[in-house]
């Protein structure tokens, strides 16, 4: 019989017995109400005794033994109604545990239910439907409109529109271009497209999400283990207080009342429910936290160390400034340059072509292209002769035209690259490319300080001038440049000696540093790397602001778990004192204790939503974000 059915049956027996005993007592029937209450209590006590024995054989000792002692003592002391109330509340508490656990695991069940199961593989004789588990790296797959992507892979068609909300938490569909990495578990929100599998289903992003959330259910955080040990002290403490109450007053009913109010049926479940809820909430936002220990360590973070490239900066050159000659349209120049750059394999060329595609500019086919390695290229586009590249290649010894800013006014990043452009020999534009600071980086660091991170460092392999230019625009306490992977590890170990330290990075060379920190966090939006494997937390969406969000969720989860355990046990202790002085009778004590248990469990469930959110917040918020994005 399923566990929930057993709990429901025991609750029904206890509840029916309680009501029947009250009816019999009121009507003064020949059958004793005490007999009915005792009979209703015994099945629950027997089931609890079996559970306790089973736990003892497995090397576990639970505080539910107090409930067993209370039920047996109630019958022995001729107070069976109190025992029935304890039995009813204990059974009800078990059902509450089942509900709480089910609610906290709802995200995981949803993840499992929507796991991709079918793939359309292109073979010599056409498309063949296969199970997602049969896909191998290198397979060419077709994804039809509305279907889930079964594995991670590389887009083969020009573009694809994807709903990535289940993986990254982003509510609006994203457009991906040829060569982009696509993640399993996302949904094709546009036309059918082809892509090449880069990993098996079991090694893809979505399977990793499911595994990480599953791990949160089984891994006990140090905080939870500490709570278990603390709770076990309640058993001898309860027996001591009950014995003192009986000895000092000579009233055995006071001892029974102490036992009843100390019954902590679902109390200790509060910490696991809180931690599972926190991990589940983070997963909804594209933040994968690898278990309860990781979320606890993250919540203690006081020093945050960031890599620069790809973490605080965008990790690739982008167009940060475009100056044009008078009467020259910027978009037209971008279209001409991007058309010419189609003939180049340089990373800057890919950036400009991608920008033109995103702006919807129609590109032309270049001809008669000649590339000057390291300097630029020239060619013909729409009958016009273009040259784009360094100043020496494009302008030679000629002076800068008046519309070009002086060098002092050029983009302040020391790592910026400038592309001069001429059309038919006439200078028409200056493009400035740079690895820009992420737009949300400054806000992220401010929020980290607001929530208790008091020290922020940046470690980078770049030169000191470039590092200083980035740090000057951000609130960073210390910068270390020209760092090798070993240097980063040494710096992190030094910080760990001071206080709890978090390392955030995205590159292959960040893996040792991520492993060395108290908590390693990988920016994993651009693909699975060694850094993601070494990290305790993986950010799937390409936004550094999720770093602060992850820390905030961890802190709130830890605080709610602590509240639930400490306040719950404190209230139980206060009730024991009042019961010991005879101010709380056994039946009222049982009802009071169950109220405490319900309160702490409901408090633990708050980790499933953010501050001020309801259980319906995620769907409502996605609709709001979608509306804001379109307005």
C-alpha positions as CSV (number, residue, x, y, z in Angstrom):
1,X,0.0,0.0,0.0
2,X,1.4,3.5,-0.9
3,X,2.7,5.4,2.1
4,X,0.2,8.2,1.6
5,X,-2.6,5.7,1.7
6,X,-1.4,4.3,5.0
7,X,-1.2,7.8,6.5
8,X,-4.6,8.6,5.3
9,X,-6.1,5.4,6.7
10,X,-4.4,6.0,10.1
11,X,-5.8,9.5,10.2
12,X,-9.2,8.3,9.3
13,X,-9.1,5.7,12.2
14,X,-7.9,8.3,14.7
15,X,-10.4,10.9,13.6
16,X,-13.3,8.5,13.6
17,X,-12.3,7.2,17.0
18,X,-12.1,10.7,18.4
19,X,-15.5,11.7,17.2
20,X,-17.1,8.3,18.1
21,X,-15.7,8.5,21.7
22,X,-17.0,12.0,22.1
23,X,-20.5,11.0,20.9
24,X,-20.5,7.9,23.2
25,X,-19.4,10.0,26.2
26,X,-22.1,12.7,25.5
27,X,-24.9,10.1,25.1
28,X,-23.7,8.1,28.1
29,X,-23.9,4.8,26.3
30,X,-22.8,1.6,27.9
31,X,-19.6,1.5,25.7
32,X,-16.9,3.5,27.3
33,X,-15.5,6.5,25.4
34,X,-12.1,5.8,26.9
35,X,-12.2,2.3,25.3
36,X,-13.0,3.7,21.9
37,X,-10.2,6.4,22.2
38,X,-7.7,3.7,23.2
39,X,-8.7,1.5,20.3
40,X,-8.3,4.4,17.9
41,X,-4.9,5.2,19.3
42,X,-3.4,1.7,19.2
43,X,-3.2,1.2,15.4
44,X,-1.3,4.5,15.0
45,X,1.0,3.7,17.9
46,X,1.7,0.3,16.4
47,X,2.5,1.8,13.0
48,X,4.8,4.3,14.6
49,X,6.5,1.6,16.7
50,X,7.2,-0.4,13.5
51,X,8.6,2.7,11.8
52,X,10.9,3.5,14.8
53,X,12.2,-0.1,14.9
54,X,12.9,0.0,11.1
55,X,14.8,3.3,11.6
56,X,16.8,1.8,14.4
57,X,17.8,-1.1,12.3
58,X,19.0,1.3,9.7
59,X,21.1,3.2,12.3
60,X,18.7,6.2,12.6
61,X,17.1,7.5,15.7
62,X,14.1,9.8,15.3
63,X,12.4,12.2,17.7
64,X,9.0,10.6,16.7
65,X,9.7,8.3,19.6
66,X,8.3,11.1,21.8
67,X,4.9,10.7,20.0
68,X,4.9,7.0,20.7
69,X,5.7,7.6,24.4
70,X,2.9,10.2,24.6
71,X,0.3,7.8,23.1
72,X,1.3,4.9,25.3
73,X,1.4,7.1,28.4
74,X,-2.0,8.6,27.6
75,X,-3.6,5.1,27.6
76,X,-1.7,4.0,30.7
77,X,-2.7,7.2,32.6
78,X,-6.4,6.9,31.7
79,X,-6.2,10.0,29.4
80,X,-6.9,8.2,26.1
81,X,-8.5,11.2,24.5
82,X,-5.1,13.0,24.6
83,X,-3.6,9.9,23.0
84,X,-6.2,9.9,20.3
85,X,-5.5,13.6,19.6
86,X,-1.8,12.9,19.4
87,X,-2.5,10.0,17.1
88,X,-4.7,12.1,14.9
89,X,-2.2,15.0,14.8
90,X,0.7,12.6,14.2
91,X,-1.2,11.0,11.2
92,X,-2.2,14.4,10.0
93,X,1.4,15.5,10.3
94,X,2.5,12.7,8.1
95,X,0.0,13.7,5.5
96,X,1.2,17.3,5.8
97,X,4.7,16.0,5.2
98,X,3.6,14.1,2.1
99,X,1.9,17.3,0.8
100,X,4.9,19.5,1.6
101,X,7.3,17.0,0.0
102,X,5.1,16.7,-3.1
103,X,4.8,20.5,-3.4
104,X,8.6,21.0,-3.0
105,X,9.3,18.3,-5.7
106,X,6.7,19.6,-8.1
107,X,9.3,21.3,-10.2
108,X,11.3,18.1,-10.5
109,X,8.3,16.1,-11.6
110,X,7.5,18.7,-14.1
111,X,11.1,18.5,-15.4
112,X,10.9,14.7,-15.7
113,X,7.5,14.8,-17.4
114,X,8.7,17.1,-20.1
115,X,12.0,15.4,-20.8
116,X,12.5,15.0,-24.6
117,X,11.7,11.5,-25.7
118,X,11.7,11.4,-29.5
119,X,14.2,12.7,-32.1
120,X,14.0,12.9,-35.9
121,X,17.3,11.8,-37.3
122,X,18.2,12.4,-40.9
123,X,19.6,9.2,-42.6
124,X,20.3,8.1,-46.1
125,X,16.7,7.0,-46.7
126,X,15.2,10.1,-45.1
127,X,14.0,11.0,-41.6
128,X,13.8,8.3,-39.0
129,X,12.1,8.7,-35.6
130,X,14.2,7.3,-32.8
131,X,14.2,7.5,-29.0
132,X,16.1,10.5,-27.6
133,X,18.5,8.1,-25.8
134,X,19.7,6.7,-29.2
135,X,21.0,10.1,-30.5
136,X,24.7,10.2,-30.8
137,X,27.0,13.2,-31.3
138,X,27.3,14.1,-35.0
139,X,23.7,13.0,-35.8
140,X,21.8,15.5,-38.0
141,X,18.4,16.1,-36.4
142,X,15.2,17.9,-37.5
143,X,13.1,19.8,-35.0
144,X,9.5,20.6,-36.0
145,X,7.5,23.6,-34.8
146,X,6.5,23.2,-31.2
147,X,8.8,20.3,-30.5
148,X,11.4,19.9,-27.7
149,X,15.1,19.7,-28.6
150,X,16.2,16.2,-27.5
151,X,19.9,16.9,-27.1
152,X,22.4,19.8,-27.2
153,X,23.7,20.7,-30.6
154,X,24.8,23.2,-33.2
155,X,22.3,25.0,-35.4
156,X,22.8,24.2,-39.1
157,X,20.1,26.5,-40.6
158,X,20.4,30.2,-40.9
159,X,18.3,30.9,-37.8
160,X,15.9,29.4,-35.3
161,X,13.4,30.8,-32.8
162,X,13.5,29.1,-29.4
163,X,11.5,29.2,-26.2
164,X,14.2,28.7,-23.6
165,X,12.1,29.5,-20.5
166,X,12.2,25.9,-19.1
167,X,16.0,26.0,-19.1
168,X,17.0,29.6,-18.6
169,X,13.9,31.2,-17.0
170,X,13.8,33.8,-19.8
171,X,10.1,34.4,-20.8
172,X,10.6,35.7,-24.3
173,X,11.6,33.5,-27.3
174,X,15.2,33.9,-28.4
175,X,16.5,33.9,-32.0
176,X,19.6,31.8,-32.7
177,X,21.9,32.0,-35.7
178,X,23.8,29.4,-37.6
179,X,26.5,27.8,-35.5
180,X,25.0,28.8,-32.2
181,X,24.8,26.2,-29.4
182,X,21.2,25.0,-28.8
183,X,20.2,23.3,-25.6
184,X,18.1,20.3,-25.0
185,X,14.7,20.9,-23.3
186,X,14.1,24.2,-25.2
187,X,11.1,24.4,-27.5
188,X,11.1,25.3,-31.2
189,X,8.9,28.5,-31.2
190,X,9.3,29.0,-35.0
191,X,9.7,27.0,-38.2
192,X,11.3,23.6,-38.5
193,X,15.1,23.7,-38.5
194,X,18.1,21.3,-38.6
195,X,20.9,21.0,-36.1
196,X,23.8,18.7,-35.4
197,X,23.9,16.8,-32.1
198,X,26.8,17.7,-29.9
199,X,26.1,15.3,-27.0
200,X,24.0,12.3,-26.1
201,X,20.7,12.9,-24.3
202,X,22.2,11.8,-20.9
203,X,25.0,14.3,-21.2
204,X,22.9,17.2,-22.5
205,X,21.8,20.3,-20.6
206,X,18.3,19.2,-19.7
207,X,19.4,15.8,-18.3
208,X,21.9,17.7,-16.2
209,X,19.1,19.9,-14.8
210,X,17.1,16.9,-13.8
211,X,20.1,15.2,-12.1
212,X,21.0,18.3,-10.2
213,X,17.5,18.8,-8.8
214,X,17.3,15.1,-8.0
215,X,20.6,15.5,-6.1
216,X,19.0,18.2,-4.0
217,X,16.5,15.7,-2.6
218,X,19.0,13.2,-1.4
219,X,22.1,15.2,-0.3
220,X,21.9,16.5,3.3
221,X,23.4,19.9,3.9
222,X,25.5,20.4,7.0
223,X,22.8,22.7,8.3
224,X,20.2,19.8,7.9
225,X,22.5,17.3,9.6
226,X,23.1,19.8,12.4
227,X,19.3,20.2,12.7
228,X,18.9,16.5,13.0
229,X,21.4,16.3,15.8
230,X,19.9,19.2,17.6
231,X,16.4,17.7,17.3
232,X,17.6,14.4,18.8
233,X,18.5,16.3,22.0
234,X,14.7,16.9,22.4
235,X,14.0,13.3,23.3
236,X,16.1,13.1,26.5
237,X,15.3,16.7,27.3
238,X,11.6,16.0,27.0
239,X,11.8,12.9,29.3
240,X,13.8,14.9,31.8
241,X,11.3,17.8,31.9
242,X,8.4,15.4,32.1
243,X,10.0,13.5,35.0
244,X,10.7,16.7,36.9
245,X,7.2,18.0,36.4
246,X,5.8,14.7,37.8
247,X,8.3,14.5,40.7
248,X,7.9,18.2,41.8
249,X,4.1,18.3,41.5
250,X,3.2,14.7,42.1
251,X,0.8,15.0,39.2
252,X,1.4,12.4,36.4
253,X,-0.9,14.4,34.0
254,X,1.6,17.2,33.9
255,X,4.2,14.8,32.7
256,X,1.8,13.5,30.1
257,X,1.1,17.1,29.0
258,X,4.9,17.7,28.6
259,X,5.2,14.6,26.4
260,X,2.2,15.7,24.3
261,X,3.4,19.3,23.6
262,X,6.9,18.0,22.7
263,X,5.7,15.8,19.9
264,X,7.6,17.3,16.9
265,X,6.0,15.1,14.2
266,X,6.8,17.0,10.9
267,X,9.0,19.6,12.5
268,X,12.4,18.3,11.4
269,X,11.1,18.0,7.8
270,X,11.2,21.8,7.6
271,X,14.9,22.1,6.7
272,X,14.8,19.5,3.8
273,X,11.6,21.1,2.4
274,X,13.2,24.5,2.5
275,X,16.4,23.5,0.8
276,X,14.6,21.5,-1.9
277,X,12.3,24.5,-2.5
278,X,15.3,26.8,-2.8
279,X,17.0,24.5,-5.4
280,X,13.8,24.2,-7.3
281,X,13.2,28.0,-7.4
282,X,16.7,28.6,-8.6
283,X,16.3,26.0,-11.4
284,X,13.2,27.9,-12.7
285,X,15.5,30.9,-13.2
286,X,18.2,29.0,-15.0
287,X,20.4,28.6,-11.9
288,X,21.5,25.0,-11.3
289,X,22.6,24.5,-7.7
290,X,24.2,21.1,-7.2
291,X,22.6,20.0,-4.0
292,X,21.7,21.2,-0.5
293,X,25.4,21.6,0.6
294,X,26.0,24.0,-2.3
295,X,23.0,26.2,-1.5
296,X,24.1,26.4,2.1
297,X,27.7,27.3,1.2
298,X,26.4,29.9,-1.3
299,X,24.3,31.5,1.4
300,X,27.4,32.0,3.6
301,X,29.4,33.8,0.9
302,X,31.1,37.0,2.0
303,X,33.8,37.4,-0.6
304,X,33.0,37.3,-4.4
305,X,35.9,36.7,-6.9
306,X,35.2,37.3,-10.6
307,X,37.1,36.4,-13.7
308,X,37.0,39.2,-16.2
309,X,36.6,38.0,-19.8
310,X,33.2,36.4,-20.4
311,X,32.1,37.0,-16.8
312,X,32.2,40.7,-16.0
313,X,32.7,41.5,-19.7
314,X,30.9,40.0,-22.7
315,X,33.8,37.8,-23.7
316,X,33.9,38.8,-27.3
317,X,34.3,41.9,-29.4
318,X,31.2,43.9,-30.1
319,X,30.5,47.2,-31.8
320,X,30.7,49.9,-29.2
321,X,30.9,53.0,-31.4
322,X,30.2,53.8,-35.1
323,X,31.2,57.2,-36.4
324,X,30.3,58.1,-40.0
325,X,31.0,61.0,-42.4
326,X,28.3,63.6,-42.9
327,X,25.3,62.5,-44.9
328,X,26.3,58.8,-44.6
329,X,23.8,56.4,-43.1
330,X,25.2,54.3,-40.3
331,X,23.0,51.3,-41.1
332,X,24.0,51.4,-44.8
333,X,27.7,51.4,-43.8
334,X,27.1,48.5,-41.5
335,X,25.3,46.6,-44.3
336,X,28.2,47.2,-46.7
337,X,30.9,46.3,-44.2
338,X,29.0,43.2,-43.0
339,X,28.5,42.1,-46.6
340,X,32.2,42.4,-47.2
341,X,33.1,40.6,-43.9
342,X,31.1,37.6,-45.1
343,X,34.2,36.6,-47.0
344,X,36.4,36.5,-43.8
345,X,36.6,33.9,-41.1
346,X,37.9,36.4,-38.5
347,X,35.9,36.6,-35.2
348,X,35.3,40.3,-35.7
349,X,33.7,39.5,-39.1
350,X,31.3,37.0,-37.5
351,X,30.3,39.7,-35.0
352,X,29.6,42.3,-37.6
353,X,27.7,39.8,-39.8
354,X,25.6,38.7,-36.8
355,X,24.8,42.3,-35.9
356,X,23.6,43.0,-39.4
357,X,21.4,39.9,-39.3
358,X,19.9,41.0,-36.0
359,X,19.1,44.4,-37.3
360,X,17.5,42.9,-40.4
361,X,19.9,44.4,-42.9
362,X,19.9,42.7,-46.3
363,X,23.4,41.6,-47.1
364,X,24.9,41.4,-50.6
365,X,27.4,38.9,-52.0
366,X,30.9,40.4,-52.0
367,X,33.3,39.8,-55.0
368,X,36.9,40.3,-55.8
369,X,37.8,40.1,-52.1
370,X,41.4,40.4,-50.9
371,X,42.3,39.8,-47.2
372,X,45.3,41.4,-45.6
373,X,46.0,39.1,-42.7
374,X,46.0,41.0,-39.4
375,X,45.2,44.3,-41.1
376,X,41.8,44.1,-42.9
377,X,40.3,43.3,-46.3
378,X,38.9,44.9,-49.4
379,X,36.4,43.9,-52.0
380,X,33.4,45.0,-54.1
381,X,29.9,45.1,-52.8
382,X,27.0,46.3,-54.9
383,X,29.4,47.7,-57.4
384,X,31.3,49.8,-54.8
385,X,34.9,49.2,-53.8
386,X,35.3,48.9,-50.1
387,X,38.3,48.7,-47.8
388,X,38.0,48.0,-44.1
389,X,40.7,47.5,-41.5
390,X,43.5,49.3,-39.7
391,X,44.4,52.9,-40.2
392,X,47.6,52.1,-42.0
393,X,45.8,49.8,-44.4
394,X,42.9,52.0,-45.1
395,X,44.2,55.6,-44.8
396,X,47.9,55.1,-45.1
397,X,49.7,58.4,-44.2
398,X,46.7,60.6,-44.7
399,X,45.4,62.8,-41.9
400,X,42.2,61.8,-40.1
401,X,39.1,63.4,-41.6
402,X,37.6,66.1,-39.4
403,X,34.5,64.0,-38.5
404,X,36.6,61.3,-36.8
405,X,37.1,62.1,-33.1
406,X,40.6,62.7,-31.9
407,X,42.4,59.8,-30.3
408,X,41.8,61.3,-26.9
409,X,38.1,60.9,-27.5
410,X,38.2,57.4,-28.8
411,X,36.6,54.6,-26.8
412,X,38.2,54.4,-23.5
413,X,38.8,50.7,-23.4
414,X,42.5,50.0,-24.0
415,X,41.7,46.7,-25.7
416,X,39.4,48.4,-28.3
417,X,40.0,47.7,-32.0
418,X,39.2,50.4,-34.6
419,X,38.2,49.6,-38.1
420,X,38.4,52.4,-40.7
421,X,36.2,52.1,-43.8
422,X,36.6,53.7,-47.2
423,X,34.1,53.5,-50.1
424,X,35.7,54.2,-53.6
425,X,38.7,55.6,-51.8
426,X,36.8,58.0,-49.6
427,X,36.8,57.6,-45.8
428,X,33.2,57.1,-44.7
429,X,33.3,55.4,-41.2
430,X,35.1,54.4,-38.1
431,X,33.9,51.3,-36.2
432,X,35.1,50.7,-32.7
433,X,35.1,47.1,-31.4
434,X,35.7,46.1,-27.8
435,X,35.0,43.5,-25.2
436,X,32.5,45.6,-23.4
437,X,31.5,45.3,-19.7
438,X,28.2,43.5,-19.4
439,X,25.4,46.0,-19.0
440,X,24.2,44.2,-15.8
441,X,27.7,43.8,-14.2
442,X,27.6,47.0,-12.1
443,X,24.1,46.4,-10.8
444,X,25.1,42.8,-9.9
445,X,28.1,44.0,-7.8
446,X,25.9,46.6,-6.1
447,X,23.3,44.0,-5.2
448,X,25.9,41.6,-3.9
449,X,27.1,44.2,-1.5
450,X,23.5,45.0,-0.5
451,X,22.9,41.4,0.5
452,X,26.1,41.0,2.6
453,X,29.0,40.3,0.3
454,X,31.6,42.8,1.7
455,X,34.6,42.1,-0.6
456,X,34.8,41.8,-4.4
457,X,37.9,40.9,-6.4
458,X,38.7,40.5,-10.1
459,X,41.3,38.0,-11.3
460,X,42.3,38.0,-14.9
461,X,45.0,36.8,-17.2
462,X,44.8,40.1,-19.1
463,X,47.3,42.9,-18.7
464,X,47.1,45.4,-15.9
465,X,46.0,48.3,-18.1
466,X,43.0,46.4,-19.5
467,X,42.1,45.1,-16.1
468,X,42.3,48.5,-14.5
469,X,40.1,50.0,-17.1
470,X,37.3,47.5,-16.4
471,X,37.7,47.8,-12.6
472,X,37.5,51.6,-12.8
473,X,33.9,51.2,-14.1
474,X,32.8,48.7,-11.4
475,X,32.8,48.6,-7.6
476,X,35.8,46.3,-7.2
477,X,38.0,46.2,-4.1
478,X,41.1,44.5,-5.6
479,X,42.3,43.6,-9.0
480,X,45.0,41.0,-9.9
481,X,46.1,41.0,-13.5
482,X,48.4,38.7,-15.6
483,X,47.1,35.7,-13.5
484,X,47.8,32.1,-14.5
485,X,45.4,29.4,-13.4
486,X,47.8,28.6,-10.5
487,X,47.9,32.3,-9.5
488,X,44.0,32.3,-9.3
489,X,44.0,29.3,-7.1
490,X,46.6,30.8,-4.8
491,X,44.5,34.0,-4.5
492,X,41.4,32.1,-3.8
493,X,43.0,30.0,-1.1
494,X,44.3,33.2,0.6
495,X,40.7,34.7,0.6
496,X,39.2,31.5,1.9
497,X,41.4,31.8,5.0
498,X,39.6,35.1,5.8
499,X,36.0,34.2,5.1
500,X,33.6,32.2,2.9
501,X,34.6,32.8,-0.8
502,X,32.8,32.4,-4.1
503,X,34.5,32.2,-7.5
504,X,32.7,33.1,-10.7
505,X,34.1,32.3,-14.1
506,X,33.4,30.8,-17.5
507,X,36.5,29.6,-19.2
508,X,38.4,26.3,-19.3
509,X,41.2,27.8,-17.3
510,X,38.8,28.8,-14.5
511,X,38.0,25.2,-13.6
512,X,40.8,24.9,-11.0
513,X,39.8,28.2,-9.4
514,X,36.1,27.2,-9.3
515,X,37.1,23.9,-7.5
516,X,39.3,25.7,-5.0
517,X,36.7,28.1,-3.8
518,X,34.1,27.4,-1.1
519,X,31.5,27.8,-3.8
520,X,32.3,27.8,-7.6
521,X,29.9,29.4,-10.0
522,X,30.2,28.9,-13.8
523,X,28.7,31.1,-16.4
524,X,27.6,28.1,-18.5
525,X,25.3,29.7,-21.1
526,X,27.8,29.3,-23.9
527,X,28.2,25.6,-23.6
528,X,29.3,22.8,-21.3
529,X,32.9,23.2,-20.3
530,X,35.3,21.9,-17.7
531,X,34.3,25.0,-15.6
532,X,30.7,23.9,-15.5
533,X,31.8,20.4,-14.3
534,X,34.0,21.8,-11.6
535,X,31.4,24.4,-10.4
536,X,28.9,24.0,-7.6
537,X,26.5,26.3,-9.4
538,X,25.9,26.8,-13.1
539,X,24.2,29.8,-14.6
540,X,22.5,28.8,-17.8
541,X,21.3,32.2,-18.9
542,X,23.9,34.6,-20.2
543,X,23.4,37.2,-17.6
544,X,25.8,37.9,-14.7
545,X,22.9,39.3,-12.7
546,X,21.9,35.8,-11.9
547,X,25.0,35.5,-9.7
548,X,23.4,37.9,-7.2
549,X,20.0,36.2,-7.6
550,X,21.6,32.9,-6.8
551,X,23.2,34.2,-3.6
552,X,19.9,35.9,-2.6
553,X,18.0,32.7,-3.1
554,X,20.6,30.8,-1.0
555,X,20.5,33.3,1.8
556,X,16.7,33.3,1.9
557,X,16.6,29.5,1.8
558,X,19.1,29.2,4.7
559,X,17.2,31.9,6.7
560,X,13.8,30.2,6.2
561,X,15.2,26.8,7.2
562,X,16.8,28.2,10.3
563,X,13.6,30.0,11.2
564,X,11.5,26.9,10.8
565,X,13.8,24.7,13.0
566,X,14.9,27.2,15.7
567,X,11.5,28.9,16.1
568,X,9.6,25.6,16.0
569,X,11.8,23.9,18.6
570,X,11.8,27.1,20.8
571,X,8.0,27.2,20.8
572,X,7.9,23.5,21.7
573,X,10.3,24.2,24.6
574,X,8.2,27.1,25.9
575,X,5.0,24.9,25.6
576,X,6.8,22.2,27.6
577,X,7.5,24.6,30.4
578,X,3.9,25.8,30.6
579,X,2.7,22.2,30.5
580,X,5.1,21.3,33.3
581,X,3.5,24.0,35.5
582,X,0.0,22.5,34.7
583,X,-1.1,25.5,32.5
584,X,-1.7,23.3,29.4
585,X,-3.8,20.1,29.6
586,X,-2.8,17.1,27.4
587,X,-5.5,17.5,24.8
588,X,-5.0,21.2,24.4
589,X,-1.2,20.6,24.2
590,X,-1.6,18.1,21.4
591,X,-3.6,20.7,19.4
592,X,-1.1,23.4,20.2
593,X,1.9,21.3,19.1
594,X,0.3,20.4,15.8
595,X,-0.4,24.1,15.2
596,X,3.4,24.8,15.7
597,X,4.3,22.0,13.2
598,X,1.9,23.2,10.6
599,X,3.3,26.7,10.9
600,X,6.9,25.8,10.4
601,X,6.2,23.5,7.4
602,X,4.2,26.3,5.7
603,X,7.0,28.7,6.5
604,X,9.5,26.3,4.9
605,X,7.4,26.2,1.7
606,X,8.0,29.9,1.2
607,X,11.4,29.1,-0.4
608,X,9.4,28.0,-3.5
609,X,8.7,31.6,-4.3
610,X,10.5,34.9,-3.9
611,X,9.8,37.6,-1.3
612,X,6.3,38.8,-1.7
613,X,5.4,36.2,-4.3
614,X,2.5,33.8,-4.3
615,X,2.6,30.2,-5.5
616,X,1.2,31.5,-8.8
617,X,4.0,34.1,-9.2
618,X,6.1,32.3,-11.9
619,X,3.3,32.2,-14.5
620,X,2.1,35.7,-13.7
621,X,5.6,37.1,-13.7
622,X,6.4,35.5,-17.1
623,X,3.3,37.2,-18.5
624,X,4.3,40.5,-17.1
625,X,7.8,40.2,-18.4
626,X,6.5,39.2,-21.8
627,X,4.2,42.3,-21.8
628,X,7.1,44.6,-20.8
629,X,9.3,43.1,-23.5
630,X,6.8,43.9,-26.2
631,X,5.9,47.4,-25.0
